[in-house]
Amino acid sequence: MQATDILSSEHRVIERVLLSLEKATQAVETGASVRPGFFLDAADFIRGFADGCHHLKEENVLFTTMSEHGVAVEGGPIGVMLNEHELGRKFTREMRAGAERWAAGESVGKDAVITAARNYVLLLQQHIAKEDQILFPMANRVIPAHSMTQCGRLSRKWSTKRPVRRSRKIP
């Protein structure tokens, strides 16, 4: 299985969580009872899987290999994706901090959760579309078959790595 196939299938999992996050945010906005812990759980999933596994595979396997085969990082699509990963991390931290404040009884925490969750959902929906429609097809064109097979193997290995590590070894 190619790395882009693995990553694309992971997008489908992330999209299900985004949908749940979006629905929970709407429920909070309409006054429905949603526990702050839901947003803490969502932040844990994002940190552990969406960011801690999926994005690290992109950064440490696919983007690195694309760069090695001539795709520009700075000023190119890889740079955009890396910046969006960082922005997603920021929104996740904000959502977690807001949920912790909300759980502690601070009403401003609820507003922070709504803002951060909305920002994260919108960012990731657009981010996934760009990767699925532009970046992954580009990777499939520029990375030779033997290198793509190796990327797939490395992607599967990254799925089992713990603890979560941030590494941007892109030349």
C-alpha positions as CSV (number, residue, x, y, z in Angstrom):
1,M,0.0,0.0,0.0
2,Q,1.4,3.4,-0.9
3,A,2.0,6.1,1.7
4,T,-0.6,8.4,0.1
5,D,-3.2,5.6,0.3
6,I,-2.5,5.1,4.0
7,L,-2.6,8.8,4.7
8,S,-5.8,9.3,2.7
9,S,-7.5,6.5,4.6
10,E,-6.4,8.2,7.9
11,H,-8.1,11.4,6.6
12,R,-11.4,9.5,6.6
13,V,-11.0,8.7,10.3
14,I,-10.0,12.3,11.2
15,E,-13.1,13.6,9.2
16,R,-15.4,11.5,11.4
17,V,-13.9,13.1,14.5
18,L,-14.1,16.6,12.9
19,L,-17.8,16.0,12.3
20,S,-18.4,15.0,15.9
21,L,-16.4,18.1,17.0
22,E,-18.4,20.3,14.8
23,K,-21.7,18.9,16.1
24,A,-20.6,19.2,19.7
25,T,-19.6,22.8,19.1
26,Q,-23.0,23.6,17.5
27,A,-24.7,21.9,20.4
28,V,-22.8,24.1,22.9
29,E,-23.7,27.2,20.9
30,T,-27.4,26.4,21.1
31,G,-27.3,25.8,24.8
32,A,-27.4,22.0,24.8
33,S,-25.6,20.2,27.6
34,V,-22.1,19.1,26.4
35,R,-19.5,18.2,28.9
36,P,-16.1,20.0,28.7
37,G,-14.5,16.6,28.8
38,F,-15.7,15.9,25.3
39,F,-13.4,18.6,24.0
40,L,-10.6,17.3,26.2
41,D,-11.1,13.9,24.7
42,A,-11.1,15.4,21.2
43,A,-7.8,17.3,22.0
44,D,-6.3,14.0,23.1
45,F,-7.4,12.3,19.9
46,I,-5.9,15.1,17.8
47,R,-2.7,15.1,19.8
48,G,-2.3,11.4,19.7
49,F,-3.6,10.4,16.3
50,A,-4.2,13.3,13.9
51,D,-1.1,15.2,15.0
52,G,1.0,12.6,16.8
53,C,0.7,9.9,14.2
54,H,-0.8,11.1,11.0
55,H,1.0,14.5,10.7
56,L,4.3,13.0,11.8
57,K,4.1,10.5,9.0
58,E,3.5,13.3,6.5
59,E,6.3,15.4,7.9
60,N,8.9,12.7,8.5
61,V,8.1,10.4,5.6
62,L,6.1,11.8,2.7
63,F,7.1,15.4,2.8
64,T,10.8,14.5,3.2
65,T,10.6,12.1,0.3
66,M,8.8,14.7,-1.9
67,S,11.5,17.2,-1.0
68,E,14.2,14.7,-2.0
69,H,12.5,14.4,-5.4
70,G,12.5,18.1,-6.1
71,V,9.3,19.5,-4.5
72,A,10.1,22.8,-2.8
73,V,9.4,23.1,0.9
74,E,9.7,26.9,1.3
75,G,7.2,28.7,-0.8
76,G,5.7,25.5,-2.0
77,P,2.8,23.2,-1.0
78,I,4.9,21.3,1.6
79,G,5.6,24.6,3.4
80,V,1.9,25.4,3.4
81,M,1.0,22.0,4.9
82,L,3.7,22.4,7.6
83,N,2.4,25.8,8.5
84,E,-1.1,24.4,8.7
85,H,0.1,21.6,11.0
86,E,1.5,24.2,13.3
87,L,-1.7,26.2,13.3
88,G,-3.7,23.1,14.0
89,R,-1.4,22.4,17.0
90,K,-2.1,25.9,18.2
91,F,-5.9,25.5,17.9
92,T,-5.7,22.2,19.7
93,R,-3.8,23.8,22.6
94,E,-6.4,26.6,22.8
95,M,-9.3,24.1,22.8
96,R,-7.7,22.1,25.6
97,A,-6.9,25.2,27.7
98,G,-10.5,26.4,27.2
99,A,-12.0,23.1,28.1
100,E,-9.9,22.9,31.2
101,R,-11.1,26.4,32.2
102,W,-14.7,25.6,31.4
103,A,-14.4,22.4,33.5
104,A,-13.1,24.5,36.3
105,G,-16.2,26.6,36.2
106,E,-14.9,29.6,34.2
107,S,-17.5,30.5,31.6
108,V,-14.9,32.2,29.3
109,G,-13.5,28.7,28.8
110,K,-16.6,27.7,26.9
111,D,-16.2,30.6,24.5
112,A,-12.5,29.7,24.0
113,V,-13.5,26.1,23.2
114,I,-16.1,27.2,20.6
115,T,-13.7,29.5,18.9
116,A,-10.7,27.0,18.9
117,A,-12.9,24.0,17.9
118,R,-14.5,26.0,15.0
119,N,-11.1,27.2,13.8
120,Y,-9.6,23.7,14.0
121,V,-12.5,22.0,12.1
122,L,-12.4,24.6,9.3
123,L,-8.6,24.4,9.0
124,L,-8.5,20.6,8.9
125,Q,-11.4,20.3,6.5
126,Q,-9.6,22.6,4.0
127,H,-6.2,21.0,4.8
128,I,-7.4,17.5,4.1
129,A,-9.0,18.6,0.8
130,K,-5.7,20.2,-0.3
131,E,-3.8,17.1,0.6
132,D,-6.2,14.7,-1.0
133,Q,-6.8,16.7,-4.2
134,I,-3.4,18.4,-4.7
135,L,-0.5,17.2,-2.6
136,F,-1.0,13.4,-2.7
137,P,-1.6,13.3,-6.5
138,M,1.6,15.4,-6.8
139,A,3.5,13.0,-4.5
140,N,2.3,10.0,-6.6
141,R,3.7,11.8,-9.8
142,V,7.1,12.9,-8.4
143,I,8.0,10.0,-6.2
144,P,9.2,6.9,-8.1
145,A,7.3,3.6,-7.4
146,H,10.2,2.0,-5.4
147,S,10.5,5.1,-3.2
148,M,6.7,5.2,-2.7
149,T,6.7,1.6,-1.6
150,Q,9.4,2.4,0.9
151,C,7.3,5.4,2.1
152,G,4.4,3.0,2.7
153,R,6.6,0.8,4.8
154,L,7.9,3.7,6.8
155,S,4.4,5.1,7.2
156,R,3.3,1.8,8.7
157,K,6.3,1.8,11.1
158,W,5.5,5.4,12.2
159,S,2.0,4.1,13.1
160,T,3.5,2.1,16.0
161,K,6.0,4.7,17.2
162,R,5.5,6.1,20.7
163,P,5.9,8.5,22.4
164,V,4.8,11.3,20.2
165,R,7.8,13.1,18.8
166,R,8.0,16.2,16.7
167,S,10.7,16.0,14.0
168,R,10.9,18.1,10.9
169,K,13.9,16.6,9.0
170,I,12.9,18.1,5.7
171,P,15.9,19.5,3.9
